[in-house]
Amino acid sequence: ECVPDFMPDILRLFHFILQQADNEGFLDTGIEILQHTLFISEGSISKEAWDLVPLIHKTVMGGAVDYFAKFEPVLDNFVSSGLEFFVTNDDVIQVFYEICEKMILGGTVAEPDDLMSAPMLCECIFHYCKAHSDRFDQHAPAFITMLLQGLQRDDMSHDKVRLWMICAMCDAFWYNADLTMRVIIDSGAYPFFFDGMFSFLRRFTTNWEE
């Protein structure tokens, strides 16, 4: 019960950290505290917590891409524990899209763990939004198209990054196979996507066995 009691103080502290121009000395620890707090906060996301999302967006868009591997579990918790709010709020979905787009299509120079965290977040979104597909279907094509474009980028070609991009696409098929296939065809990614996916998986599994 102590976590809900201290939640407002933790949120205010992290809000303060995100607003500081020189916050690198505190950001790492602050993200970790927030992640664990949200994880054990009885499966609900307060309005005060959601108010942090625009600041996280501003922080990532402002260049804090080297922290994205730590931000991803936090954003994952927002989706999984605040799903009802997420799927009914177009502005929040757009913020999540822009964050993923920054990492996948923005020519971002970052470590593979940070880059692969963007398709991991996309996978989370597809996974949880399946239960609310009637609300999320209008947004899904943009996320699918972003992943397809990312798979064609040289700066997203690291094996770990590419594997998670493919995993996210597999979750898109699980979310809605018909819609995903239509986006692949309409975007001209057929048969490129399937040829590339199976070629990569054959090479990946061969290297793994060796």
N, C-alpha and C positions, 0 to 999 in steps of 0.2 A: 504493500500500500504506500510505501515511502516514495516510489517513483512518481505516481500521479501528484503527490504533494509537492515534489520538487520540480515537476515538469515546467511550470511557468518560469522558474528561475533559470533552468537549463536553456529554455527557448530564448529568454531575454539575453542570456550570455552569448549564445551562438549568433543571435541577431546582431549583437554588438560586434562580435568578431568579424562577421561578414561585411559590416559597414566600414571597417578600418582599412585604409589604403595599404598599410604595412602590416599584414596579418599572418605572414608566412610562419612566424614562430608559434602561432596558436592554432592555425587552421587544421593542421594534421590531428592534433589531440581533440579539438572541438568537433570535428566530423565523427571521430570514433565514439565520443561520448554521446553525440546525438543519435548515431546509428543504434547503439545498444539501448538507449532510452526509448526510442521509437519501437524497437523490437519487443520490448517487454511491457509496453504501455497498454496492455489489455486489448490489443487488436483494434484500436480506434485512433484516428488522427484528428486533433483539435483544430479549430480555425486558426489559433495562434501558431500552430505548427505549419499549417498550409501557407501562412503568410511568409514563411521562410523560402518557399519555392522560387518566387521572383528574385530573391537575393542570391540563391544558389545559381539561378540562370545567369544573372548579371556577373557573378564571380567566374563561372566557367567561360562565358562569352568574352569576359575581359582578359582571359589568358591563363586561368588556373587549371589548364588541361592536365597538368602533371598530378593533380589530385583526383582525377575523375574515377580511378579505380576505387577510391575511398568514398566518393560521392555516390557511386552506383548502388551500393546496398541501402543507402539512405533513401534514394529515389525509389528503389524497389519496394521499400517499406511503405512509402507514400501510396504506391499503387495497390499493393496487396492489402493493406490495412485501411485504406481510404478509398476503396474501389468505387463506391456509390457516388462520392463527390467527384472522383476523377472522371468517370465516364459521362457525367452530366455537366461538365465544365469545359467548354471548348477552349477557353483561354489557357487553362492548365494543360490540356492536351497539346496545344500549340507550343507552350513553353518546353514540354518534354520533347516534342519533335525538334525544336530548334537546338536544344542541347545535343541531341543525337546527331543532327545534321552537322553541327559544328565539329564533332569528333569524326564523323564518317566521310563527309563531303567537303569539309572546310580546309583541306590541305594541312591539317594539324600535325605539328611535329611533336610526337610524344612517344612514350614507351609502349610496347605492344600491350602490356597489361591495362594501360589507360585506354588505348584505342579499342581493344576488344570488349571493354566494359560497355560501350555504346550499343553494339548488337546484343549484348547480354540484357541490357535494359529493354531493348525492343522485344526480345523474347519474353521477358516478364510481362510486358504490356499485352502482347498477343495471348499469352497463357491465361491471364486473369480476366481479360476483357471478353473472352469467349462466352462467358455467362451473361454478358450484356451486349451481344453482337448487334442487336437492333439499334443500340445507341452508338456503337463504335464503328460500324461498317463504313460510315461516311469518312472516317479518318484513316482507316486501315490502308487504302491504296497509297497514300502519301508515304507511310512507313515502309511498305513493300517496295515501292519505287526507289526510295532512298537506299535500301539494302541492295537492290539490283544494280544501282549505279555505283555503289561502294565496291561491289565485287569486281568491277571493271577498272578500279583505280590501282595504280602501281603502289601508291603509298599505303594501301590497305592490304598488301599482298603477303605480309608475314603469316606464317602457317597458323599461329594461334588466333590471329585476328580473322583470317579467312574462315577458319573452322567455326568460329562463333557466328560469323555472318551466315554461313550455311545453316547452322543450328537455328538461328532466328528465322530464316526462311522456312525451315521445316515446321517451326511453331506457327508460322503464318498459314501453312497448309493445314495444320491441325485446327487453327482458328476458323478458317473458311477456305476450303480447297478450291471451290468454284471461283470465288472472288480472286484468290491469289493467282490462279491460272489465267484468269482474264487479264489481270494486270501484267503478267509476264508476256502474254501475247500482244496486248495493246501497246506495251512499251518497247516492243521489238526485241525482247530479251530471249525469245524462243527461236532456235534451240540452244542459244549460247549458255543460258543458265544451267540447263541439265548436262550439257556436254562438259562444261567447266566443273560442275559439282562432282560428277562421277570421275572425271580425270583427277581432280584434287584428292578425292577420297581414296582412289586406288593408290596414288602416290603416297598419301599420308599413312595408310594402313601398311603399305610395303615398308616404309621407313620405320614405322612403329615395330613391326615384326623383326626387323633387322637390329 
